[in-house]
Amino acid sequence: MPGHFEPIPGGGAAVALDEVEISIIRSLAVQLLELIGPGEEPAGDDGDPLAELFAEGPSEPPADPVLKRLLPDAYGGPGSEGSLERADELRAYSAEFRRFTENDLRARKRDDALTVIRSLDALTVAGEGGAVLKLSADDSRSWLGSLNDLRLAIGARLDVTDEEDTDILYRLPDTDPRKPMVMAYLWLGGLQETLVETLLP
């Protein structure tokens, strides 16, 4: 179990983590929470659930490259190049889609990150400074979402856009200042992969 998730009865997953690993994941999840932020609050809904359902969010993509990766446009992107008219059309579709989905997407990502933080805070570290984290099936899905978000965020900071970039990162010398971030990126990828496997039927 050390370093990777394993399935447990009831559809959940478990992983053994040491104090350093717990601290790293928690710190990254807190930073992710701060980065995602509260989003734009719906104006004047006075707690009306119907108004909240149709509340509009921002229509423009975020300026921060990490948030752009976490909250991407729904339309366009690589391979969608075409006429100027087509590009304007895709931008309009993306803006409309973003207005009605970004607040919910931010809320889900916040909930996932909070699940990670709370489950780590509930751990009792014993023995040689480690603990076994046991997740329910629902918490496993939240963890999976948050691990994916953390990898996307770190990948954006490292300018990872494809598999070739990842191969280059593997070969960085230990003296490269990006190395600790690369190691976290690769380690989180391993956790994510094994957690996916526990959720497969």
Steps between C-alpha positions, in 0.01 A plus 500: 500500500782755556492766229195374319127456554346158542130410496328426829164328566200721434643665192745732671879529483792514743856627483784515752647850530786629712498837676686676218261366235199603709648848543576538127154393383327716760711804415434458128125457560491819711685689226254363243210615716649850522563508125147394406359757739132562560428595138253774420209499738155529340367849558171565676366145523416533874539124548237419236582144379345567158707816458812307604422233240502760222771725647748621244874480544784658304504474122872564450767236569728567799829679436708267721639213287432245775136606533474494121607135513261422787208694348553458125281629220237248395549571130808563290851410600766315301378361170202737476677762293299631209364823365487815711123472494514144633744606776263781607211255500689254724598781738134603527392141569772463763406826670134397517586154633741645758239746631276214609756240607812660650353573843384137533834370376688714753267379776559135410877549494483676839293214644750244367796688649318537833433125505874440459590744778237368742588135443869574560418705812301203636801267477676388815870476428651215698805283528779620273315813393263342251132425468263306278246719325172318435250658262137421426401462135363857497813642663712303251327682214561836670864409552529398136360835389735689729809297404418573137464873577831502689679334207343743254607794717858379539512401132395852403778649715748259337364576148405136444281479191567148371676170569826630351514773766460234770790300352721809516406554865606143584852584383546826694815504713458509877645852504211637291277721722191342341598152620295499826190610309568233236532233768167609652339495154621146430414373850147642483465335158583163656246552778238607246562198280470249784189674635338472155574127504316458832190661349489273196239220514 
